[in-house]
Amino acid sequence: MRKLVPPPALCGFLLLLALMFVASYAAGAAVGPVAPGMHETGTSRDGDDGGDGDGGGGGGGMDMDMGDTHGSGGR
């Protein structure tokens, strides 16, 4: 029966690990997003469409024409 019980040090480590995850999640939830303009996906606040004009809640609309990207120099 003694062989089925994990060592106390392992149980303590797993408990400490779980507490650290809970504490870091709580701190992250309390602080909120870290980048300006960052918000939850799929939601829009105050009718904001994300600024890209497509009516969606995110993305950023990076529709840049890169031109010739293969380096042929227009030949």
Buried (B, 14 or more C-beta within 10 A) or exposed (E): EEEEEEEEEEEEEEEEEEEEEEEEEEEEEEEEEEEEEEBEEEEBEEEEEBEBEEEEBBEEEEEEEEEEEEEEEEE
